[in-house]
Amino acid sequence: MELFTFSVALIAFMVSAKNAPEAFHASRLLLNPIDGVINTVFLLTSGYFMASSVDRFKRGDNKKAHRLLILAMFGGLLFLALKSVEYHEKFNTASS
């Protein structure tokens, strides 16, 4: 299901880029690649911890599963915190 959802989003992204190349290029210049890389690391790491937590839970190691789940949630919170900073900066720049 995740792969399907991601594929639909990627196709919509490519169609939008093809239909409005000027707007796509202008929008792309507003992105911060460093924030993008950091957020990708947060998501990948959080996903790894979540998958590991499920694996540990299935093996009956609930204590380790719980710790890994906490780490997964922490990664998600870091992602949300950075996204909040990004959007705050964008709104402040747009309103100036």
Residue pairs with C-beta under 8 A, 6 or more apart in sequence:
16 24
17 24
30 90
32 86
35 82
35 85
35 86
38 82
39 79
39 82
39 83
42 75
42 76
42 78
42 79
42 82
43 75
43 79
45 75
46 71
46 72
46 73
46 74
46 75
46 76
46 78
46 79
47 72
47 75
49 68
49 69
49 71
49 72
49 75
50 68
50 69
50 72
52 68
53 65
53 66
53 68
53 69
53 72
54 65
56 62
56 64
56 65
56 68
57 65
